[in-house]
Amino acid sequence: MMQRAFVFSSSNSISLQLSTPITPPVNAVFPERNRGWIAPYSPLQPPELRLRNYQRALPPVLCSGSDSVTNQQQMASQDERDPRISKISSVIRVIPDFPKPGILFQDITTLLLDIKAFRDTIDLFVERYRGKDISVVAGIEARGFIFGPPIALAIGAKFVPMRKPNKLPGEVISEEYSLEYGTDKMEMHVGAVQAGDRALIIDDLVATGGTLSAAIRLLERVGVHVVECACVIELPELKGRERLGDTPLFVLVSSA
Amino acid sequence: MEKMFAGDQNGLQGDPRLKAISEAIRVVPHFPKPGIMFQDITTLLLDHKCFKDTVDIFVDRYRDMAISVVAGVEARGFMFGPSVALAIGAKFVPLRKPRKLPGEVISEAYVLEYGTDCLEMHVGAVQPGERALVIDDLVATGGTLSAAIRLLVERVGAEVVECACVVGLREVKGQHRLNGKPLYILVEPRQQTNCSAPSVNGVETCRRDDVYLSAT
């Protein structure tokens, strides 16, 4: 299955626990127009091996029943790489020790600076979900707001923001979810979605799956069928996929 | 400060899309506090045609202006900016509340009704001389947009071609500055006919007893 491509596994371990800190890089360099991406700490992490890429097999039909087990088997045997994905992976910047020591933060803002890679990211999702009768794209605040609307517009769906508390005006329903320490709440507008809507949930990254699970629960409470969760990046060690239960997860890049 | 309304411009006068966009925006009274008529664009996002028309109108305007950066103000600017950026072939740069962006940032403070807030942008995201568009859902006092302009122009040396908003007041009580940059607005805020609330998103609007604004 997935193999670690890194030499220094401990320093690359994506974990919420404190690990041995590595020397933070000097200012990370943004991709320049006429040059390739310059990784800031190449001695430890050869850029071409920094992120292992894979693309899950596209099932011929997105059916309503659970197929997460089947998907995992497909993922296990699938090793095709769309050439667009390597590029997408390579322009995501990793920031160590943010928001706290030991965490390697996957920064998608550098992806948004690469016009072709950003367009390819959206295209990959649109190719998967167009024509699948999806009526709702729910995006999770705030980075889900960056990817969700372009997808919604392209596939003819409405866009619904899933927000932190007290941001949405008017009547909302809310769902609590666990954080590492404590809880947080996610809110959605009453009436934004209807029973029978088929939904896609979008966020930039899935880690533990807590946020996505809360979004699934919110939508299912009002009778929406969540067809799939889609993220640019997955951190597989945090087992978010399992936390989503019966809801399939599709990602472009896995960062192990 | 130059403020342009889409419906006043050649080609968009009487454009039925603008009326539909205006009517798709929900007004929520007394949010976030009594007296404020909140212009809620989430209902616009639920109307696929209106949402698409909103983006299309911006894209038609900016496509040939050689814009290389679209800067969107957190969080509702994120809902409109990326689609425009993708369509016109520009990069998207999020302008965020403090401590959200990882890595090195530059920040600009701006004034609120009570106190101040801060807008941050990544170092290196925008190069000197780049032509930028700033997008947000709504302009009230213009404080946030002014901070965005300062970040881009004064701190980085980029050129802000225009600020674009879906909703904005035609006239604003009191002074606000947009640093000499033009402002392009699709629709004006809607009020209840009694004009029972004196302000829109924190900005006083009613200066007369009769109806202040209605959808055009």
Boltz contact constraints between the chains, C-beta under 6 A:
constraints:
  - contact:
      token1: [A, 27]
      token2: [B, 104]
      max_distance: 6.0
  - contact:
      token1: [A, 28]
      token2: [B, 103]
      max_distance: 6.0
  - contact:
      token1: [A, 30]
      token2: [B, 124]
      max_distance: 6.0
  - contact:
      token1: [A, 95]
      token2: [B, 102]
      max_distance: 6.0
  - contact:
      token1: [A, 95]
      token2: [B, 103]
      max_distance: 6.0
  - contact:
      token1: [A, 98]
      token2: [B, 102]
      max_distance: 6.0
  - contact:
      token1: [A, 105]
      token2: [B, 102]
      max_distance: 6.0
  - contact:
      token1: [A, 107]
      token2: [B, 102]
      max_distance: 6.0
  - contact:
      token1: [A, 109]
      token2: [B, 122]
      max_distance: 6.0
  - contact:
      token1: [A, 112]
      token2: [B, 92]
      max_distance: 6.0
  - contact:
      token1: [A, 113]
      token2: [B, 91]
      max_distance: 6.0
  - contact:
      token1: [A, 115]
      token2: [B, 89]
      max_distance: 6.0
  - contact:
      token1: [A, 115]
      token2: [B, 91]
      max_distance: 6.0
  - contact:
      token1: [A, 119]
      token2: [B, 86]
      max_distance: 6.0
  - contact:
      token1: [A, 142]
      token2: [B, 74]
      max_distance: 6.0
  - contact:
      token1: [A, 142]
      token2: [B, 75]
      max_distance: 6.0
  - contact:
      token1: [A, 145]
      token2: [B, 75]
      max_distance: 6.0
  - contact:
      token1: [A, 145]
      token2: [B, 78]
      max_distance: 6.0
  - contact:
      token1: [A, 145]
      token2: [B, 79]
      max_distance: 6.0
  - contact:
      token1: [A, 146]
      token2: [B, 78]
      max_distance: 6.0
  - contact:
      token1: [A, 146]
      token2: [B, 82]
      max_distance: 6.0
  - contact:
      token1: [A, 149]
      token2: [B, 79]
      max_distance: 6.0
  - contact:
      token1: [A, 149]
      token2: [B, 83]
      max_distance: 6.0
  - contact:
      token1: [A, 150]
      token2: [B, 82]
      max_distance: 6.0
  - contact:
      token1: [A, 150]
      token2: [B, 83]
      max_distance: 6.0
  - contact:
      token1: [A, 150]
      token2: [B, 86]
      max_distance: 6.0
  - contact:
      token1: [A, 153]
      token2: [B, 52]
      max_distance: 6.0
  - contact:
      token1: [A, 153]
      token2: [B, 83]
      max_distance: 6.0
  - contact:
      token1: [A, 156]
      token2: [B, 48]
      max_distance: 6.0
  - contact:
      token1: [A, 158]
      token2: [B, 46]
      max_distance: 6.0
  - contact:
      token1: [A, 158]
      token2: [B, 48]
      max_distance: 6.0
  - contact:
      token1: [A, 159]
      token2: [B, 45]
      max_distance: 6.0
  - contact:
      token1: [A, 169]
      token2: [B, 28]
      max_distance: 6.0
  - contact:
      token1: [A, 169]
      token2: [B, 31]
      max_distance: 6.0
  - contact:
      token1: [A, 169]
      token2: [B, 38]
      max_distance: 6.0
  - contact:
      token1: [A, 169]
      token2: [B, 40]
      max_distance: 6.0
  - contact:
      token1: [A, 170]
      token2: [B, 28]
      max_distance: 6.0
